[in-house]
Amino acid sequence: VAQKVAGDWQITREQMDAFALESHRRASAASKSGAFDREIVPITLRDAEGNDTSVVMTVDEGIRHEASLEKMASLPSAHFQPELAPDITAGNSSQMNDGAAAMLIASPAMAEKLGLTPRAKFRHFAVGADDAVWVLTAPNPVTRKLFAKTGLSAADFDAIEVNEAFASIAMAWEREFKPEAEKLNPRGGAIAIGHPLGASGIRLMTTMLHYLEDTGGTLGLQTICEGGGQANVT
């Protein structure tokens, strides 16, 4: 699927590798600067018997701080039939890893009742689907749906998170909507950080929220593809 998207959008292996490298570079810079610290809950690791160890995980392990185009270029196809996806590698795909994420979402009335101060509010939301055979292409039409409904465009946002399930998916979105490059996944994406299924949506939203707070931004966009050819955009 990712190979077909690359072909349809005329995205080359070299371009996908360069996109992936930038994901690692941004995530590395954010991790080293402490930008991720507020959004990561430290986890004490356990041994094989289930006992706590003295090792505490405080950073994401997937970020390749020493990534290079040379290393990216040396990776073979990640597909079990390489001839079907010659350009899709472990380097320009999201990482398979473990992870969990949580976010408290409430109505304004409930937040007031509980004495909570909201950090952000949802302004618009849309769900859509594309050809289920290709699974991953729906972020584009669902974004068009939201933009048509709201009159917004990529230029209106201070930060944009497009899940990097594969480099070609995020790049296809980028080519259609043409955001400012520095606003798209400004702290890296799933290629560097990982894509734990079931947690990625909240992880994207959490990273975007912290980035907006840290930079004084006010409006962010998030989109992520889902199983069965669906996608949502917020």
Secondary structure, DSSP 8 states (H G I E B T S, - for coil): -HHHHHHHTT--HHHHHHHHHHHHHHHHHHHHHTTTGGG---EEEE-TTS-EEEEEE-S-S---TT--HHHHHT--B-SSSGGG-TT-BSSSB--------------HHHHHHTT---S------EEEE--TTT-S-THHHHHHHHHHHH---GGG-SEEEE--SBHHHHHHHHHHH---GGGBSTT--HHHH---TTTHHHHHHHHHHHHHHHHT---EEEEEE-GGGEEEE-
